[in-house]
Structures are given as structure tokens and as C-alpha cells.
């Protein structure tokens, strides 16, 4: 190649690089706190407890797990739409819009509460098992999958009838799960540091994959189009990118302590990972085989659970005010800070 040709090539390459960089900056630049919504103590609860955040972007609703209740708020205004009460220790919410039903996992009762999406009133329940935690809806099979932590199983419910159709022995303690909408459900096994792939129609395990260098995986998200899974663990504290067809680990990144949620935005190619330390780690999908660290958003201590609004690209995180950590003891050398009852609040981050 002659000098002039090389100059044109170099200039073109520089423009491509700068263009890619500008896309990343546009997707992440200026992420900051937009709104804060504060709520009182949960009805019938003696402690401050919160878990999954589920955003229904199409219906403009956010479902907040708050111990003995599910708070339903408007995704745009933050207005409280309803309190679904009478629960003992709820964890997650799954939405099956085509059947007009929502499903709440209640770990203390070992069951799933079914509610009407229009009225937000409870209409029934289905038996799950102890420590019923994460719950997701798979549109391919029309099944709801409930992750039972201590029993190392998943209860499967027919979304239309609300009846249990099967139980899967997972061989480990499940945490987060995602469905690809094409017939496979992926599940993190925290105590095994594995990820399993389940056929959502036959309820059979198809694959088991190790997650090293991450360990004790909790959070899980997916880029369905490019067959990429994002699994984040607490010990070691890492986020790994996996090929959802082969289980091959493509890349890994260190994160802060206490990870508990992850989300992928298909429009911007951003991956978000939230941790108890008060950080949201943001990564960009430069290509399906290359990811880069794009930004770290400072939030609040305890804001480890998160939901993504794919319409506005806003992040919803919930937490509370926390008391100082008690003095260390021989039995508890690293005691946790306790959340203060009645200080539950939601943080909305956006551009």
C-alpha cells in the first residue's frame, strides 16, 4: 500500500474508533440520580427487607419486593399504584402479560401468589417449596419457573391455568434465572458456581457449565440476539460473559462486593451489574466477543437489587438507610449493617 492509501486507511480507521467511542459515551455519559421515592414500613413487618425489582416497561409499572408486600409504582411518576399485601417474605415478581397474570414468590410460605395485572388483586396461589426466590416467565413454553433455594429445585407452573406441572432437581442452590424466549432457561447455581441450561418444555437439564473465574453466582442477564450470558458472582467478585450455546467464558471483569442484580439493554448494548457496596458497574458490548468497562455509577450502600426500564433506559434500585455495623465478635468478625425499618426508598438513575 502506498503512503497516500495508508493515510486514507489510517484516517478511516481513526474515525471508526472515534465513532465507536462516541457511541459508548453517548450510552453512559451523564448517568446520574434522577429521582428518589421514599416509602414507609411494610405492612405487617417488623423489619426492613427488600429484594427483586421488576420493571414492566410496556405497562409502565415497577414491582418492588418489600418483605410482606409488593409495592407497584408508576415507572414515570413514581406514584404508588397498589400494595399487594398479606405476604410473609416475598422475593420476585414475574409478569405473563398474555394471560393478564402476575406471579409473586413467597419464600417463607413456600408458594407463589397469583394476581390480576389489571386490578392488581390476588386471585390465587400455587404451591412451590421452601425458600422460593427468583421467579421468571418463559414465553416459549408458557411456564413460570420458581427457584427454590434450599431444596435445590425449580417449581414449574402453567401460566394460563396457574397449576404446577413439574419440579426440576437442579443439583444445587438456584439464584437468578433468565429465559431466552426460544425454549431454554438458564439458572445460576450459587453453591456450585455453575450455570445450568434447562429445556423449558421437557424440564430436562441440557448443560452444566462452570463459571470460573467468578464464584458463588447470583446475578444473571442475557443478550438473546448474540447468545451471550452475563453472570456475576460474590466469591470471587467477578462478572463473566459466556456463550449461551457452548458455555465458553469469553471475558471476565472484577466487581465490588455483594452483587445481586444484572441487566442488559439491547438498544444500547450496555450491561449493568449492581452491588451492595453501592456501585453499578457498566460494561459495553463492543462486539459479541469483546466487552469493555464503560462506567461505574455510585449509588447508595445496600442498593444491590435493580431493574432496567428498556423504554427510557433508566435504572431502578431500592435500598434503605443503614445503621452502623456492630462491633466485631469471635462469632461474627465481619458483622453486617442492618437496614433501618421505615426508610425503604427507590433510586432512579438515568441520563
Secondary structure, DSSP 8 states (H G I E B T S, - for coil): --HHHHHHHHHHHHHHHHHHHHHHHHHHTT-EEEEEEE----TT-SS-----EEEETTTTEEEEEETTEEEEEETTT--EEEEE---SSEEEEEEEGGGTEEEEEETTTTEEEEEETTT--EEEEEE--TTEEEEEEETTTTEEEEEETTTTEEEEEETTT--EEEEEE-SS-EEEEEE-SSSEEEEEETTTTEEEEEETTT--EEEEEE-TT--SEEEEEEETTTTEEEEEEETTEEEEEEETTT--EEEEEE--S-EEEEEEETTTTEEEEEETTTEEEEEEEEETTEEEEEEEEE--TT--EEEE-TTT--EEEEE--B-------SS-TT----B-TT--EEEEEE-
